[in-house]
Amino acid sequence: MSPTRRRSERGQALVETAVVIAVILSLIMGVYAVSQFASDQNTAGTATRAGARLAGELGNGGYTAGSTASGCQANAKDPCALDRQIVQQVCQVAATMPFVSAIVEVDIYRATGSGGSGDLTDKYTSCAANASAVSATYTLDFRVVTHPIEAYIGVSLTYKYKSPVPIFPLTTQSTVYTVTQMSPHFT
């Protein structure tokens, strides 16, 4: 075998190895990016479950017709005091998602049965402790928790995910929600 041919084969082997390594590294980076998205999606689910659990426990905060307003409540039916606790709970868990670039929205809503979104929604676009609702239509008088007419309440979280891998610039917006039945209050 001539020295030129051996060098040619070594050069070919080197090029093939470089191509294979590049493909394997790309696959590993892609798997890593997808696994991080799945991990953040799981954490978002944990955040909405924590918020829905708290919302179910708080119910309507003991509101009864003719209650007097206090604190941030412009009127007695305003859910702001309860909603802020729920939003803080969701945001506290969501803050542990390492590749989330922004929390877009946290919604608290009257769910239809055990499923999707209802007609009344309180939307929050900030995780600040004194956040105000962008819209607040799910007032305390709709959060009935007297047995046997417990209502369903839902909490959703919308966030922006940015891939940690620069060669896979995946940026997406995702929404996760949880629905639970409010705890009954026996009278």
Secondary structure, DSSP 8 states (H G I E B T S, - for coil): --HHHHHHHHHHHHHHHHHHHHHHHHHHHHHHHHHHHHHHHHHHHHHHHHHHHHHHHHTTTT--TT----TT-SSTT--HHHHHHHHHHHHHHHTT-TTEEEEEEEEEEE-STTSS--S-EEEE---STT---SEE---GGG---BTT---EEEEEEEEEEE-S-TTS--EEEEEEEEEEE---B--
